[in-house]
Amino acid sequence: MEEMRTRYETARQGPVSDRIGPRRRRRRSVVALYGSYFVICASSAIAATAPGKPAQLAALALLIAGVASAAYGVVTLMGRTFANAPNIREDAFDERQLARRNAALSRAYPIVGMCTAVGLVYTLFGDIWPAIRNFTVIEALFWASFLLAISLPSSIIAWTEPDPLPES
């Protein structure tokens, strides 16, 4: 157990790789990650609203596909590379990398704020008009805001960074 902890600490404090891979693969990872959010929400909506065993099996199949797609997106985007810069300590970067990371954060958090505001407004109107209150929608809005807060800055970096220069 002590050896695992030492390995983890060494990896956590090691240098951040500037290798982020080709743009096409990074964009595929972003699409897989956000597509998986939609698929998981659709699975939850089907499970909550459609009666019968075929609908439940379809919801389960969608859930499995969504989780697999999310795992691919998370594994490829959340490593110790610059693509995951928003989730790595500030002292691991130089000034140029910090500027790129801060630009991604400043682009991401207004979007997260707007999604959170939409969820809040929906919840408030659900109290006024109980007929539109739907727990599945509220749950989906909550998870979307949570997952956006975690992954959107890294996704912006992964989507916008140019292809790395070929090593000569």
Helices and strands as residue ranges (DSSP letters): H 2-13, H 23-49, H 53-77, G 82-87, G 90-92, H 95-128, G 130-132, H 135-160
